[in-house]
Amino acid sequence: MNINSLDRKMKSISALGVGVKATLTVGADDWHTVAVPRAGIRSMTLCDGPAGIRCEDPTSASPDNFNQHDSFPATCLPCGAAIGSSWNPELVFLAAAAVAREAKELGVDVLLGPAMNHKRTPLGGRNFEYYSEDPLLTGTIAAAFVRGVQSEGVAACVKHYCANNTERNRLTVDEEIDEDVLRDIYLRGFEIAVKRGEPYCIMGAYNRVGGQFCCENERIINGVLRREWGFDGLVMSDWRAVHDRVKALNAGCDLEMPFQTKKSSAAVARAVRVGKISAETLDKSVWRLKRLSALTAAEGHKPDYDENYIISRRVAEESAVLLKNDGTLPVGNGKKIALIGGRAVNPKFQGGGSARLNARRVTDIMTELAKRADVIYAEGYTEGEPDADKFAAAVKAAEAADVVIAVLSSPSTDDAEDRDRPGIELSPGAYRLVEELLKTGKPVALVLQSGAPVKIPCADRVNAILETFLSGSGGGEAAARILTGEVNPSGRLAETYPLRYEDCPAAPYYSESPETMRYGEGMLTGYRYYTTAGVPVAYPFGWGLSYTGFEYSDLALTQTDEGVHISVNVTNTGKRDGKETVQLYAKKRESLKRELIGFVKVEVPAGRTVRAETVIDPEEFAVWHDGARTCVLDRYEVVAARHSFDEGLKKNFAPVMPLQSANINEFNHKGEQIWEK
Ligand code: GLC
């Protein structure tokens, strides 16, 4: 948008006094912005979160996790870790639109999601909320979520910009990251989400980057986000993340949430009067608020809660990752199943903190499996101190059955905002329970409910392992449908499961109580490290089994004005229909073995061959080098692979980088249209 047309729009708000405009740049309360009806600016309602709407019910007595009112009942999607493992942007769009319809129904204008920070360490408390250890997968899923939310007239708010990769000392920790690493890893996902999703809002993170608080960081907001990427939407702070309101407004942070009462707005008004904030800066922020209140004003489609439950279940089905299977799964008809574990009846279906919601409906594995098979249940263990009698009852049930399915979750204190995980272990009793079950000699399948990588009990000795993550409202039914074969699992890991936490590349630099967190591992994060260093892992990024098999052939690459077309034959070698995610990696720089440049999830009927195709931006071959994103190699080895360690099919390719197009995206133009009405 050129500045002249912007000037024309400013006239319609410049009539407001500085004091009034200043109050608009600070929240009215925890969940609302200020209204100025005479200027056509509505008060907007902002609500969490990434897995469903958490909108406070002022009439509810029960406190939620913030000791405020609990929220209205809502459909709970599987957590971000699950959504990322679906590798299915189209489904994510549908799920986000479903959540947005519920938001609109409750009068919510801005949904505070997607949460999309990079997963730097499996100890990250909010890894459950985030999508992946790869920026392309993260950004692509986030962009789909944004478009889904905004397709229903609700604003999405991409968060937490940027580098909120630990909950330790999260309000002040200074993330020390080399420029190329910041650009290619910690900003790249946001860049993709902004350019391909066109979110109306972005939320600044609590932490500092390069010594500056994110919400006051001129370089990453006005510099990178606005001038380089062309983002002209609204930037808000995380809750109470602003320390200096004047500095934040000048850095490009339009709205301080929730509010520091009159202190901030008075500071802004004073600063404008003495020229520390230009009138234009203030007017632009007010204009963005007015435009947002116009973009989100329309009525929405009525939510269908049954349909939304089914969508939540479909995401859980497409996200679950079959890590191991010797044929024990799916459990055949007529088999007697010993279903063990308290989480089979009381699932850990969501994480803690601002993402936690009042789920309208939650299905459990026990109820759903009993509809489909002959099941005997014993709790065995949930967490805390093991109980010998419960162990004995579980072993007895196992001895009376043909197959054992044990349902285990990460500790209830894991997977929550504001605290990182102490380790990747489950509770001690889980390991002892599995040992006892294995002694019965019966086949044992594990079902995991975790928001981040865990050390899996007896992984080398159990017969099957299904990771279902924190799988939301439909998770119990989804798990039952997978376990009995109604659904063929198709999830692929979006985060490496290491053999030991000490193998993680960030482990040596992840300090205990950091004032400063030095990202010493640099670009060697996640599978970028393990594949380059040849460090073995429990289960690699991109890993996931199916109840059928797939083979690839005939990889081809061509380039047109549209982009780089990559296609490969995928043959289903088994007797069941299935979905396969073809992952495309390239060696983009000398220092790393391979990096994801594209992916496509395809459905392949039993015994058939499908041509999987995708078109990628040639920019995916580029890396941040000497202050710009450029291709540093002449030719690239491209691999079509089943996971990050898979040798796969290889082809060399020389992409042609197009001239840089203007960054002005559709959203800015849409903003103009709104204004002119
Ligand atoms: C929290 C979270 C953020 C959330 C906001 C409102 O502290 O960091 O994700 O949207 O505050 O609850």
Residues whose N, C-alpha, C, O or C-beta is under 5 A from the ligand:
A	BS01	GLC	D48 L112 D238 W239 S354
